[in-house]
Amino acid sequence: MKTVITIQHTQSVHHTNGMVGSWTDWDLSEYGKKQAENIGRKLSEEFKDRKFVLYSSDLKRAAQTADTVGNYMGIKPVLTNALRERNLGKCCGKSVQWLRENIECQEKTIDDRMFSDAESRRDEWNRLYPFFREIIESKDKNIIIVSHGDLLSVFNSMWLGLEVESLNNAEIFGFAGGVSFMFENDDGKRIIKKISDMSYITD
């Protein structure tokens, strides 16, 4: 059986200052650092007899979350841009208010882009898919992934074996600091047991 634990990075500075996240490289807030400590401590206690591999987005807020979790679990994160949040193009470095006032396209399908130089949801899917296949086909039985809300929503749909077009109609979103548990049994059936469990961020 393969176990995959996904962690949506904890509270970032951009969650508190009204700025766009995306590919802007924000640090964790002090509260977010504490949340990451709690996640790492609880997972290390829960899985003290199991060895995991740990992958993370290379953006600071995810990498810092992964570093903290990895310190507790005795593993070093492997950073990859495949796990980055969706690139929103020219609004990176701008405020959410600026985004709302200057958006070029209201997204209605997976092929729409908020801005001409942004990723669509299909672009994001295509960026993630080779990494997804790699971990599914790997011999690793216990995997932790630290990433971002939009990207993990795409990951959830992939895990369920859905096609990219399914994102036009439905998807599963989580919250900052949410921990999800997924399993693939020996027959290849994939199961999501918990989605965005927020109990891990508390003391």
N, CA, C and O of each residue as an XYZ file, in Angstrom:
812
protein
N       0.854     -1.197      0.000
C       0.000      0.000      0.000
C       0.888      1.245      0.000
O       1.931      1.270      0.653
N       0.473      2.264     -0.728
C       1.188      3.538     -0.777
C       0.400      4.570      0.027
O      -0.813      4.701     -0.133
N       1.102      5.297      0.889
C       0.505      6.370      1.681
C       1.053      7.706      1.198
O       2.267      7.888      1.109
N       0.162      8.636      0.887
C       0.561      9.988      0.497
C      -0.124     10.972      1.437
O      -1.350     11.001      1.543
N       0.686     11.774      2.117
C       0.174     12.836      2.981
C       0.476     14.165      2.307
O       1.633     14.463      2.013
N      -0.547     14.960      2.063
C      -0.316     16.297      1.502
C      -0.544     17.349      2.583
O      -1.454     17.238      3.404
N       0.301     18.363      2.560
C       0.199     19.464      3.519
C       0.130     20.769      2.738
O       1.020     21.082      1.948
N      -0.931     21.518      2.967
C      -0.994     22.865      2.393
C      -0.203     23.785      3.314
O      -0.456     23.825      4.518
N       0.755     24.526      2.756
C       1.636     25.333      3.597
C       0.840     26.163      4.588
O      -0.297     26.555      4.325
N       1.453     26.422      5.725
C       0.781     27.132      6.807
C       0.723     28.638      6.521
O       1.107     29.091      5.443
N       0.241     29.396      7.496
C      -0.028     30.822      7.250
C       1.225     31.551      6.754
O       2.292     31.483      7.363
N       1.057     32.241      5.643
C       2.129     33.020      5.028
C       1.874     34.503      5.263
O       0.756     34.908      5.584
N       2.914     35.303      5.100
C       2.766     36.752      5.235
C       1.679     37.269      4.297
O       0.948     38.194      4.653
N       1.561     36.686      3.102
C       0.568     37.216      2.156
C      -0.867     36.937      2.590
O      -1.799     37.550      2.069
N      -1.055     36.022      3.535
C      -2.392     35.795      4.075
C      -2.822     36.937      4.995
O      -4.002     37.069      5.320
N      -1.875     37.750      5.406
C      -2.169     38.791      6.393
C      -2.041     40.208      5.853
O      -2.469     41.155      6.513
N      -1.455     40.378      4.652
C      -1.187     41.741      4.177
C      -1.938     42.117      2.896
O      -1.695     43.175      2.317
N      -2.852     41.243      2.457
C      -3.674     41.581      1.305
C      -2.981     41.464     -0.035
O      -3.469     41.997     -1.032
N      -1.847     40.772     -0.078
C      -1.108     40.630     -1.317
C      -1.402     39.282     -1.979
O      -1.861     38.338     -1.334
N      -1.127     39.221     -3.272
C      -1.301     37.977     -4.031
C      -0.187     37.007     -3.644
O       0.955     37.417     -3.436
N      -0.523     35.726     -3.549
C       0.482     34.701     -3.279
C       1.157     34.274     -4.567
O       2.198     34.809     -4.949
N       0.549     33.301     -5.232
C       1.037     32.808     -6.516
C       2.544     32.554     -6.470
O       3.028     31.884     -5.557
N       3.295     33.085     -7.450
C       4.738     32.851     -7.495
C       5.529     33.921     -6.754
O       6.760     33.891     -6.782
N       4.858     34.874     -6.087
C       5.580     35.802     -5.225
C       6.119     35.013     -4.040
O       5.398     34.207     -3.452
N       7.382     35.240     -3.684
C       8.063     34.342     -2.744
C       7.946     34.829     -1.306
O       8.885     35.400     -0.752
N       6.770     34.594     -0.707
C       6.503     35.042      0.645
C       7.052     34.067      1.684
O       7.085     32.857      1.461
N       7.485     34.619      2.830
C       7.857     33.802      3.990
C       6.601     33.409      4.767
O       5.526     33.975      4.571
N       6.764     32.427      5.650
C       5.723     32.140      6.621
C       5.642     33.274      7.635
O       6.650     33.907      7.949
N       4.443     33.530      8.146
C       4.282     34.429      9.282
C       4.771     33.719     10.543
O       5.026     32.515     10.522
N       4.898     34.456     11.628
C       5.292     33.821     12.896
C       4.264     32.775     13.317
O       4.617     31.712     13.826
N       2.994     33.089     13.101
C       1.937     32.122     13.421
C       2.048     30.900     12.524
O       1.847     29.772     12.975
N       2.371     31.124     11.248
C       2.544     30.017     10.323
C       3.699     29.117     10.714
O       3.625     27.900     10.545
N       4.774     29.710     11.237
C       5.907     28.899     11.703
C       5.489     27.999     12.859
O       5.883     26.835     12.921
N       4.686     28.544     13.777
C       4.191     27.747     14.900
C       3.274     26.627     14.404
O       3.341     25.500     14.895
N       2.429     26.941     13.438
C       1.550     25.905     12.873
C       2.370     24.773     12.258
O       2.042     23.599     12.432
N       3.431     25.122     11.544
C       4.285     24.106     10.927
C       4.956     23.237     11.986
O       5.097     22.027     11.811
N       5.368     23.867     13.087
C       5.947     23.107     14.199
C       4.946     22.078     14.720
O       5.300     20.928     14.978
N       3.702     22.505     14.871
C       2.680     21.590     15.380
C       2.441     20.428     14.428
O       2.304     19.283     14.859
N       2.390     20.724     13.137
C       2.195     19.656     12.154
C       3.350     18.663     12.226
O       3.132     17.453     12.280
N       4.574     19.176     12.227
C       5.733     18.300     12.270
C       5.759     17.434     13.517
O       6.026     16.235     13.438
N       5.484     18.032     14.661
C       5.491     17.278     15.915
C       4.440     16.170     15.909
O       4.722     15.034     16.290
N       3.231     16.511     15.475
C       2.156     15.518     15.509
C       2.378     14.392     14.510
O       2.132     13.228     14.826
N       2.843     14.727     13.305
C       3.099     13.669     12.328
C       4.242     12.774     12.774
O       4.194     11.561     12.570
N       5.275     13.360     13.383
C       6.406     12.553     13.842
C       5.984     11.586     14.941
O       6.506     10.474     15.029
N       5.043     12.008     15.777
C       4.538     11.127     16.824
C       3.627     10.038     16.247
O       3.669      8.884     16.672
N       2.812     10.430     15.278
C       1.855      9.488     14.686
C       2.540      8.424     13.834
O       2.097      7.277     13.779
N       3.631      8.820     13.167
C       4.296      7.900     12.243
C       5.753      7.651     12.653
O       6.640      7.582     11.802
N       5.986      7.521     13.940
C       7.358      7.401     14.438
C       8.063      6.136     13.971
O       9.293      6.073     13.990
N       7.308      5.132     13.553
C       7.910      3.873     13.120
C       7.957      3.730     11.598
O       8.275      2.658     11.085
N       7.638      4.820     10.868
C       7.630      4.745      9.404
C       8.539      5.809      8.807
O       8.635      6.925      9.319
N       9.197      5.449      7.727
C      10.110      6.349      7.041
C       9.419      6.931      5.813
O       8.856      6.192      5.006
N       9.461      8.250      5.672
C       8.819      8.944      4.559
C       9.864      9.615      3.675
O      10.982      9.890      4.111
N       9.487      9.873      2.438
C      10.207     10.824      1.597
C       9.340     12.083      1.542
O       8.115     12.010      1.628
N       9.992     13.228      1.399
C       9.301     14.515      1.510
C       9.616     15.385      0.304
O      10.775     15.680      0.015
N       8.557     15.790     -0.396
C       8.684     16.684     -1.546
C       7.981     17.997     -1.225
O       6.981     18.015     -0.508
N       8.514     19.104     -1.767
C       7.898     20.400     -1.506
C       8.074     21.337     -2.696
O       9.043     21.249     -3.449
N       7.115     22.228     -2.838
C       7.289     23.403     -3.688
C       8.550     24.134     -3.252
O       8.903     24.134     -2.073
N       9.228     24.758     -4.215
C      10.436     25.509     -3.880
C      10.156     26.951     -3.468
O      11.093     27.684     -3.151
N       8.898     27.376     -3.463
C       8.563     28.708     -2.951
C       8.715     28.721     -1.429
O       8.417     27.732     -0.760
N       9.181     29.854     -0.886
C       9.603     29.908      0.511
C       8.554     29.399      1.492
O       8.875     28.624      2.393
N       7.307     29.826      1.326
C       6.293     29.487      2.322
C       6.053     27.985      2.410
O       5.767     27.464      3.488
N       6.166     27.289      1.289
C       6.043     25.831      1.308
C       7.337     25.187      1.779
O       7.311     24.262      2.591
N       8.476     25.671      1.272
C       9.768     25.095      1.658
C      10.016     25.248      3.149
O      10.566     24.346      3.781
N       9.616     26.386      3.722
C       9.792     26.586      5.164
C       8.892     25.630      5.951
O       9.310     25.082      6.970
N       7.669     25.431      5.483
C       6.796     24.441      6.118
C       7.425     23.059      6.049
O       7.446     22.329      7.039
N       7.938     22.702      4.875
C       8.549     21.380      4.675
C       9.803     21.211      5.516
O      10.028     20.139      6.078
N      10.627     22.254      5.612
C      11.833     22.165      6.434
C      11.490     21.851      7.886
O      12.141     21.021      8.522
N      10.468     22.518      8.401
C      10.071     22.300      9.790
C       9.543     20.892      9.993
O       9.936     20.208     10.938
N       8.658     20.457      9.114
C       8.125     19.091      9.212
C       9.259     18.077      9.069
O       9.330     17.100      9.815
N      10.136     18.320      8.111
C      11.251     17.407      7.891
C      12.180     17.313      9.087
O      12.690     16.233      9.386
N      12.411     18.433      9.784
C      13.261     18.415     10.979
C      12.693     17.490     12.045
O      13.437     16.765     12.705
N      11.391     17.514     12.209
C      10.760     16.644     13.198
C      10.824     15.175     12.776
O      10.956     14.287     13.619
N      10.729     14.927     11.481
C      10.641     13.550     10.999
C      11.985     12.994     10.527
O      12.073     11.846     10.090
N      13.023     13.816     10.619
C      14.349     13.341     10.272
C      14.568     13.135      8.795
O      15.298     12.229      8.392
N      13.935     13.976      7.969
C      14.079     13.848      6.517
C      14.284     15.227      5.899
O      13.799     16.233      6.418
N      15.002     15.256      4.792
C      15.288     16.510      4.099
C      14.355     16.645      2.903
O      14.240     15.715      2.105
N      13.691     17.782      2.766
C      12.760     17.949      1.635
C      13.489     18.000      0.293
O      14.593     18.534      0.181
N      12.848     17.437     -0.703
C      13.274     17.576     -2.091
C      12.411     18.672     -2.704
O      11.192     18.520     -2.796
N      13.024     19.764     -3.119
C      12.274     20.910     -3.637
C      12.096     20.796     -5.148
O      13.011     20.392     -5.867
N      10.900     21.161     -5.616
C      10.618     21.116     -7.049
C       9.646     22.216     -7.437
O       8.701     22.503     -6.702
N       9.874     22.834     -8.596
C       8.945     23.859     -9.057
C       7.661     23.255     -9.620
O       6.706     23.982     -9.895
N       7.628     21.924     -9.795
C       6.390     21.263    -10.229
C       5.276     21.440     -9.205
O       4.097     21.377     -9.550
N       5.652     21.664     -7.933
C       4.666     21.795     -6.860
C       4.364     23.250     -6.506
O       3.691     23.520     -5.511
N       4.862     24.193     -7.319
C       4.545     25.601     -7.081
C       3.053     25.882     -7.243
O       2.332     25.161     -7.932
N       2.620     26.951     -6.588
C       1.265     27.444     -6.794
C       1.100     27.869     -8.247
O       2.090     28.034     -8.960
N      -0.136     28.046     -8.688
C      -0.377     28.480    -10.063
C       0.208     29.878    -10.293
O       0.056     30.778     -9.468
N       0.868     30.027    -11.416
C       1.476     31.312    -11.781
C       0.394     32.248    -12.325
O      -0.234     31.956    -13.343
N       0.187     33.356    -11.648
C      -0.829     34.326    -12.070
C      -0.238     35.502    -12.837
O      -0.874     36.544    -12.993
N       0.988     35.315    -13.313
C       1.559     36.280    -14.244
C       1.780     37.657    -13.647
O       2.339     37.794    -12.559
N       1.334     38.680    -14.373
C       1.685     40.058    -14.042
C       1.122     40.555    -12.719
O       1.537     41.614    -12.249
N       0.189     39.829    -12.098
C      -0.304     40.293    -10.802
C       0.570     39.816     -9.644
O       0.338     40.211     -8.501
N       1.573     38.972     -9.916
C       2.512     38.587     -8.863
C       3.233     39.835     -8.359
O       3.710     40.648     -9.151
N       3.308     39.979     -7.042
C       3.889     41.170     -6.443
C       2.895     42.298     -6.251
O       3.237     43.353     -5.717
N       1.660     42.074     -6.689
C       0.609     43.089     -6.554
C      -0.362     42.674     -5.445
O      -0.290     41.563     -4.918
N      -1.253     43.574     -5.112
C      -2.248     43.299     -4.080
C      -3.447     42.558     -4.680
O      -3.662     42.568     -5.893
N      -4.210     41.924     -3.808
C      -5.443     41.271     -4.243
C      -6.402     42.311     -4.816
O      -7.123     42.038     -5.776
N      -6.405     43.491     -4.229
C      -7.249     44.574     -4.751
C      -6.843     44.939     -6.175
O      -7.701     45.141     -7.034
N      -5.530     45.024     -6.428
C      -5.043     45.309     -7.784
C      -5.508     44.223     -8.736
O      -5.940     44.518     -9.850
N      -5.424     42.978     -8.313
C      -5.875     41.867     -9.160
C      -7.344     42.067     -9.543
O      -7.706     41.952    -10.714
N      -8.174     42.362     -8.567
C      -9.610     42.511     -8.827
C      -9.896     43.655     -9.785
O     -10.810     43.572    -10.605
N      -9.116     44.719     -9.681
C      -9.369     45.907    -10.500
C      -8.776     45.800    -11.902
O      -9.179     46.537    -12.801
N      -7.820     44.886    -12.096
C      -7.114     44.821    -13.369
C      -7.220     43.474    -14.072
O      -6.588     43.272    -15.109
N      -7.992     42.564    -13.536
C      -8.101     41.239    -14.135
C      -8.515     41.344    -15.607
O      -9.412     42.114    -15.954
N      -7.871     40.585    -16.442
C      -8.120     40.655    -17.877
C      -9.183     39.659    -18.337
O      -9.837     39.871    -19.357
N      -9.354     38.574    -17.584
C     -10.304     37.531    -17.992
C     -10.876     36.859    -16.754
O     -10.130     36.355    -15.914
N     -12.182     36.852    -16.641
C     -12.833     36.113    -15.568
C     -12.819     34.629    -15.946
O     -13.409     34.238    -16.953
N     -12.168     33.833    -15.162
C     -12.016     32.410    -15.503
C     -13.341     31.669    -15.377
O     -13.984     31.683    -14.327
N     -13.730     31.030    -16.457
C     -14.926     30.194    -16.454
C     -14.613     28.759    -16.838
O     -15.385     27.847    -16.539
N     -13.478     28.557    -17.501
C     -13.069     27.204    -17.885
C     -11.601     27.007    -17.530
O     -10.907     27.955    -17.163
N     -11.143     25.787    -17.640
C      -9.758     25.465    -17.302
C      -8.764     26.052    -18.297
O      -7.559     26.019    -18.049
N      -9.240     26.581    -19.403
C      -8.339     27.164    -20.400
C      -8.269     28.685    -20.341
O      -7.489     29.301    -21.067
N      -9.079     29.291    -19.479
C      -9.035     30.737    -19.317
C      -7.838     31.128    -18.458
O      -7.406     30.365    -17.593
N      -7.304     32.327    -18.703
C      -6.200     32.872    -17.927
C      -6.594     34.250    -17.404
O      -7.071     35.092    -18.165
N      -6.393     34.482    -16.100
C      -6.712     35.785    -15.523
C      -5.952     36.905    -16.233
O      -6.479     37.994    -16.463
N      -4.697     36.602    -16.570
C      -3.837     37.551    -17.268
C      -3.147     36.826    -18.415
O      -2.982     35.607    -18.382
N      -2.751     37.574    -19.414
C      -2.221     36.962    -20.635
C      -0.972     36.132    -20.378
O      -0.698     35.184    -21.113
N      -0.204     36.483    -19.333
C       1.024     35.742    -19.043
C       0.863     34.785    -17.866
O       1.856     34.305    -17.319
N      -0.379     34.503    -17.470
C      -0.651     33.607    -16.352
C      -0.845     32.171    -16.837
O      -1.062     31.923    -18.023
N      -0.762     31.231    -15.891
C      -1.105     29.845    -16.182
C      -2.617     29.657    -16.120
O      -3.278     30.232    -15.256
N      -3.157     28.872    -17.013
C      -4.522     28.385    -16.888
C      -4.515     27.173    -15.955
O      -3.447     26.683    -15.586
N      -5.681     26.695    -15.578
C      -5.738     25.472    -14.773
C      -5.182     24.278    -15.564
O      -4.547     23.394    -14.990
N      -5.422     24.256    -16.878
C      -4.865     23.170    -17.694
C      -3.330     23.239    -17.699
O      -2.661     22.210    -17.610
N      -2.779     24.454    -17.803
C      -1.322     24.612    -17.731
C      -0.786     24.061    -16.418
O       0.223     23.357    -16.390
N      -1.475     24.390    -15.337
C      -1.062     23.935    -14.012
C      -1.115     22.410    -13.933
O      -0.199     21.779    -13.406
N      -2.181     21.828    -14.454
C      -2.332     20.371    -14.501
C      -1.169     19.737    -15.266
O      -0.564     18.770    -14.806
N      -0.873     20.283    -16.415
C       0.190     19.717    -17.252
C       1.559     19.844    -16.594
O       2.420     18.985    -16.785
N       1.765     20.903    -15.826
C       3.027     21.068    -15.096
C       3.165     20.032    -13.986
O       4.250     19.500    -13.752
N       2.050     19.751    -13.305
C       2.073     18.819    -12.183
C       2.122     17.355    -12.617
O       2.706     16.521    -11.924
N       1.517     17.042    -13.750
C       1.270     15.634    -14.090
C       2.527     14.762    -14.132
O       2.484     13.649    -13.607
N       3.652     15.204    -14.728
C       4.842     14.325    -14.728
C       5.319     13.982    -13.320
O       5.733     12.849    -13.070
N       5.268     14.941    -12.399
C       5.624     14.660    -11.011
C       4.655     13.662    -10.406
O       5.069     12.736     -9.708
N       3.366     13.843    -10.668
C       2.356     12.930    -10.139
C       2.626     11.501    -10.604
O       2.602     10.572     -9.797
N       2.879     11.323    -11.887
C       3.159      9.985    -12.406
C       4.421      9.406    -11.758
O       4.493      8.212    -11.468
N       5.402     10.267    -11.542
C       6.661      9.811    -10.945
C       6.435      9.222     -9.554
O       6.961      8.154     -9.241
N       5.656      9.911     -8.717
C       5.464      9.385     -7.366
C       4.534      8.173     -7.360
O       4.699      7.269     -6.541
N       3.561      8.150     -8.265
C       2.660      7.004     -8.330
C       3.429      5.747     -8.751
O       3.179      4.657     -8.236
N       4.357      5.908     -9.680
C       5.093      4.765    -10.198
C       6.340      4.434     -9.384
O       6.982      3.413     -9.627
N       6.690      5.288     -8.419
C       7.886      5.046     -7.630
C       7.673      3.883     -6.657
O       6.545      3.465     -6.395
N       8.774      3.383     -6.140
C       8.715      2.308     -5.156
C       8.516      2.845     -3.742
O       8.347      2.069     -2.801
N       8.535      4.163     -3.589
C       8.334      4.763     -2.266
C       6.920      4.477     -1.773
O       5.942      4.700     -2.486
N       6.830      3.988     -0.561
C       5.526      3.625      0.003
C       4.933      4.716      0.883
O       3.726      4.731      1.126
N       5.776      5.635      1.366
C       5.313      6.681      2.282
C       5.848      8.022      1.808
O       7.058      8.251      1.813
N       4.958      8.898      1.403
C       5.338     10.155      0.766
C       4.593     11.315      1.414
O       3.390     11.233      1.664
N       5.317     12.392      1.681
C       4.703     13.642      2.139
C       4.945     14.699      1.065
O       6.050     14.817      0.536
N       3.906     15.463      0.752
C       3.986     16.530     -0.247
C       3.521     17.831      0.397
O       2.434     17.890      0.972
N       4.345     18.872      0.299
C       3.970     20.195      0.812
C       3.814     21.137     -0.374
O       4.740     21.321     -1.164
N       2.636     21.728     -0.486
C       2.383     22.587     -1.638
C       1.381     23.675     -1.267
O       1.328     24.116     -0.119
N       0.590     24.101     -2.244
C      -0.282     25.273     -2.144
C      -1.726     24.886     -2.457
O      -1.988     23.817     -3.008
N      -2.652     25.765     -2.101
C      -4.065     25.441     -2.209
C      -4.544     25.081     -3.593
O      -5.168     24.036     -3.778
N      -4.260     25.937     -4.585
C      -4.747     25.681     -5.938
C      -4.100     24.426     -6.521
O      -4.772     23.607     -7.148
N      -2.798     24.284     -6.311
C      -2.067     23.136     -6.849
C      -2.553     21.835     -6.225
O      -2.710     20.834     -6.923
N      -2.792     21.841     -4.910
C      -3.258     20.616     -4.257
C      -4.684     20.267     -4.658
O      -5.059     19.095     -4.640
N      -5.479     21.260     -5.019
C      -6.802     20.971     -5.553
C      -6.694     20.165     -6.847
O      -7.451     19.220     -7.070
N      -5.738     20.554     -7.697
C      -5.476     19.789     -8.923
C      -4.980     18.396     -8.571
O      -5.411     17.412     -9.172
N      -4.077     18.308     -7.601
C      -3.551     17.005     -7.175
C      -4.680     16.088     -6.713
O      -4.688     14.903     -7.047
N      -5.624     16.617     -5.957
C      -6.743     15.806     -5.468
C      -7.516     15.176     -6.616
O      -7.894     14.006     -6.550
N      -7.752     15.950     -7.666
C      -8.486     15.421     -8.820
C      -7.673     14.352     -9.539
O      -8.223     13.337     -9.965
N      -6.380     14.573     -9.673
C      -5.517     13.548    -10.271
C      -5.563     12.260     -9.460
O      -5.667     11.167    -10.017
N      -5.486     12.399     -8.145
C      -5.475     11.225     -7.274
C      -6.737     10.377     -7.472
O      -6.685      9.148     -7.432
N      -7.854     11.047     -7.682
C      -9.120     10.333     -7.874
C      -9.273      9.783     -9.287
O     -10.291      9.170     -9.608
N      -8.271      9.999    -10.130
C      -8.320      9.471    -11.488
C      -9.214     10.254    -12.420
O      -9.642      9.733    -13.449
N      -9.504     11.500    -12.078
C     -10.372     12.329    -12.902
C      -9.588     12.953    -14.050
O      -8.363     13.049    -13.987
N     -10.278     13.370    -15.081
C      -9.663     14.075    -16.192
C      -9.584     15.566    -15.861
O     -10.320     16.061    -15.006
N      -8.693     16.268    -16.539
C      -8.507     17.680    -16.257
C      -9.800     18.464    -16.450
O     -10.037     19.444    -15.745
N     -10.634     18.048    -17.389
C     -11.893     18.760    -17.653
C     -12.845     18.714    -16.466
O     -13.772     19.521    -16.385
N     -12.628     17.779    -15.543
C     -13.494     17.706    -14.359
C     -13.416     18.989    -13.533
O     -14.352     19.326    -12.808
N     -12.279     19.711    -13.650
C     -12.114     20.943    -12.890
C     -13.059     22.044    -13.353
O     -13.215     23.052    -12.664
N     -13.692     21.867    -14.510
C     -14.705     22.825    -14.954
C     -15.963     22.741    -14.098
O     -16.740     23.693    -14.027
N     -16.157     21.600    -13.453
C     -17.427     21.354    -12.766
C     -17.307     21.163    -11.262
O     -18.240     21.481    -10.524
N     -16.164     20.645    -10.791
C     -16.033     20.350     -9.366
C     -14.567     20.176     -8.999
O     -13.747     19.781     -9.827
N     -14.252     20.476     -7.743
C     -12.900     20.219     -7.235
C     -12.927     20.239     -5.720
O     -13.915     20.644     -5.108
N     -11.823     19.795     -5.117
C     -11.713     19.705     -3.670
C     -10.627     20.658     -3.202
O      -9.447     20.442     -3.480
N     -11.015     21.712     -2.492
C     -10.071     22.692     -1.971
C      -9.856     22.478     -0.481
O     -10.724     21.950      0.214
N      -8.684     22.894      0.005
C      -8.391     22.835      1.425
C      -8.068     24.211      1.975
O      -8.354     25.230      1.346
N      -7.468     24.228      3.156
C      -7.129     25.461      3.852
C      -5.652     25.470      4.213
O      -5.018     24.416      4.269
N      -5.100     26.660      4.458
C      -3.700     26.774      4.858
C      -3.458     25.942      6.118
O      -4.155     26.101      7.120
N      -2.476     25.065      6.059
C      -2.170     24.188      7.183
C      -2.950     22.891      7.197
O      -2.755     22.062      8.086
N      -3.835     22.700      6.223
C      -4.616     21.473      6.173
C      -3.758     20.267      5.775
O      -2.896     20.365      4.902
N      -4.008     19.139      6.423
C      -3.275     17.895      6.163
C      -4.261     16.853      5.635
O      -5.295     16.592      6.250
N      -3.924     16.264      4.486
C      -4.802     15.273      3.855
C      -4.090     13.928      3.774
O      -2.870     13.864      3.616
N      -4.874     12.851      3.885
C      -4.328     11.496      3.895
C      -4.928     10.686      2.752
O      -6.147     10.577      2.620
N      -4.055     10.124      1.935
C      -4.470      9.371      0.759
C      -3.739      8.030      0.730
O      -2.590      7.916      1.157
N      -4.437      7.025      0.217
C      -3.864      5.687      0.176
C      -4.154      5.040     -1.167
O      -5.222      5.236     -1.746
N      -3.205      4.276     -1.649
C      -3.410      3.421     -2.822
C      -3.205      1.993     -2.366
O      -2.121      1.636     -1.905
N      -4.247      1.162     -2.492
C      -4.109     -0.209     -2.004
C      -3.380     -1.086     -3.020
O      -3.005     -0.621     -4.097
N      -3.186     -2.330     -2.676
C      -2.394     -3.226     -3.516
C      -3.064     -3.531     -4.851
O      -2.411     -4.026     -5.769
N      -4.352     -3.244     -4.969
C      -5.070     -3.433     -6.231
C      -5.077     -2.164     -7.083
O      -5.661     -2.143     -8.167
N      -4.427     -1.108     -6.591
C      -4.356      0.139     -7.341
C      -5.509      1.081     -7.107
O      -5.596      2.119     -7.764
N      -6.408      0.746     -6.177
C      -7.516      1.643     -5.873
C      -7.028      2.770     -4.977
O      -6.364      2.523     -3.970
N      -7.357      4.019     -5.344
C      -6.922      5.183     -4.586
C      -8.048      5.703     -3.707
O      -9.196      5.831     -4.132
N      -7.684      5.995     -2.480
C      -8.657      6.395     -1.463
C      -8.190      7.690     -0.812
O      -7.005      7.842     -0.516
N      -9.105      8.617     -0.590
C      -8.830      9.794      0.227
C      -9.549      9.594      1.554
O     -10.776      9.505      1.605
N      -8.762      9.526      2.630
C      -9.343      9.234      3.940
C      -9.695     10.506      4.703
O     -10.730     10.573      5.366
N      -8.827     11.517      4.606
C      -9.083     12.806      5.247
C      -8.674     13.916      4.293
O      -7.679     13.801      3.577
N      -9.450     14.989      4.291
C      -9.116     16.158      3.465
C      -8.955     17.375      4.355
O      -9.850     17.713      5.129
N      -7.807     18.032      4.241
C      -7.561     19.312      4.917
C      -7.920     19.266      6.405
O      -8.659     20.111      6.910
N      -7.377     18.261      7.088
C      -7.573     18.127      8.534
C      -6.820     19.263      9.230
O      -5.593     19.332      9.166
N      -7.557     20.144      9.890
C      -6.961     21.342     10.496
C      -6.511     21.106     11.946
O      -5.957     22.005     12.578
N      -6.746     19.907     12.464
C      -6.376     19.644     13.852
C      -4.855     19.608     14.042
O      -4.367     19.742     15.164
N      -4.113     19.428     12.957
C      -2.659     19.303     13.092
C      -1.965     20.636     13.366
O      -0.830     20.640     13.841
N      -2.611     21.759     13.082
C      -1.936     23.055     13.259
C      -2.052     23.589     14.679
O      -1.405     24.578     15.026
N      -2.865     22.947     15.498
C      -3.087     23.439     16.870
C      -2.152     22.753     17.863
O      -1.617     21.679     17.585
N      -1.963     23.375     19.008
C      -1.111     22.791     20.061
C      -1.744     21.533     20.629
O      -1.176     20.905     21.522
